[in-house]
Amino acid sequence: MTDFFYNYLHIYLFVALFLLFCGIAGVVYRRTLIGMLVSMELIMNGAGLNLVALNRFISPENAYGMAFTLIIMGIAAAEAAIALGIILLIFRKYRHIEGGDLKEMKD
């Protein structure tokens, strides 16, 4: 019965890898800070899916992968809250949120 489940592990790992690559591409190619924030969330979701899938298929008797995924979800929520606050402050000061146009922040 366990051999049947190992046949589907690669599907979860490919989906996690796809989320990771979409997130990295979004961080590199997005111009707005909101798009970069969503891309960072995709990267963290890919890592969480990877941990949960490996925990479920490799060692289902312990919950280390799920515990680390909960920690990743907490970090992602805190990161989103802080980043949205910073984005609001940047928009109030400069009236745009384009990532490449924020050279004024170096002053």
C-alpha positions in Angstrom: 0.0 0.0 0.0 2.8 2.4 0.7 4.3 1.9 -2.7 1.1 3.2 -4.1 1.5 6.5 -2.3 5.2 7.0 -3.2 4.1 7.1 -6.9 2.3 10.4 -6.2 5.0 12.2 -4.3 6.6 13.5 -7.5 3.4 15.3 -8.4 3.5 17.3 -5.1 7.2 18.1 -5.6 6.7 19.3 -9.1 3.8 21.6 -8.0 6.0 22.9 -5.2 8.9 23.5 -7.7 6.5 25.3 -10.1 5.3 27.6 -7.2 8.9 28.3 -6.4 9.9 29.2 -9.9 6.8 31.3 -10.4 7.6 33.2 -7.3 11.2 33.7 -8.3 10.2 34.9 -11.7 7.7 37.2 -10.2 10.2 38.8 -7.9 12.7 39.3 -10.7 10.2 40.6 -13.4 7.5 42.4 -11.4 7.8 46.1 -11.1 5.3 46.9 -8.4 6.0 46.2 -4.7 2.6 44.4 -4.4 3.5 42.0 -7.2 6.8 41.3 -5.5 5.0 40.7 -2.2 2.6 38.2 -3.9 5.6 36.5 -5.5 7.3 36.1 -2.1 4.2 34.5 -0.8 4.3 32.0 -3.7 7.9 31.1 -2.8 6.9 30.5 0.8 3.8 28.4 -0.2 6.0 26.3 -2.4 8.4 25.6 0.5 5.5 24.8 2.7 4.0 22.4 0.2 7.3 20.7 -0.2 7.7 20.2 3.6 4.1 18.8 4.0 4.4 16.4 1.1 7.8 15.1 2.3 6.4 14.7 5.8 3.3 12.9 4.6 5.0 10.5 2.2 8.5 9.9 3.8 7.7 9.9 7.5 4.0 10.2 8.4 4.5 9.2 12.0 5.9 12.5 13.1 4.7 16.0 12.3 8.0 18.0 11.9 7.2 19.0 8.3 3.7 20.3 9.3 5.2 22.2 12.3 7.7 23.9 10.1 5.0 24.7 7.6 3.0 26.4 10.4 6.1 28.5 11.2 6.5 29.4 7.5 2.8 30.5 7.4 3.3 32.7 10.5 6.4 34.3 9.0 4.5 34.9 5.7 1.7 36.6 7.6 4.0 38.8 9.5 6.0 39.6 6.4 2.8 40.5 4.5 1.6 42.8 7.3 4.9 44.6 7.7 5.5 44.9 3.9 2.0 46.3 3.3 2.6 48.9 6.0 5.9 49.9 4.3 4.2 50.0 0.9 1.5 52.3 2.3 4.1 54.7 3.7 6.0 54.7 0.4 2.8 55.4 -1.6 1.9 58.3 0.8 5.4 59.9 0.3 6.1 59.2 -3.4 2.6 58.6 -4.9 3.7 55.4 -6.7 4.8 51.9 -5.7 7.1 51.0 -8.6 10.1 49.1 -7.3 12.6 50.4 -9.9 11.6 54.0 -9.4 12.4 54.2 -5.7 15.9 55.6 -6.1 14.8 58.5 -3.9 14.9 56.2 -0.8 18.7 56.2 -0.9 18.8 59.8 0.2 
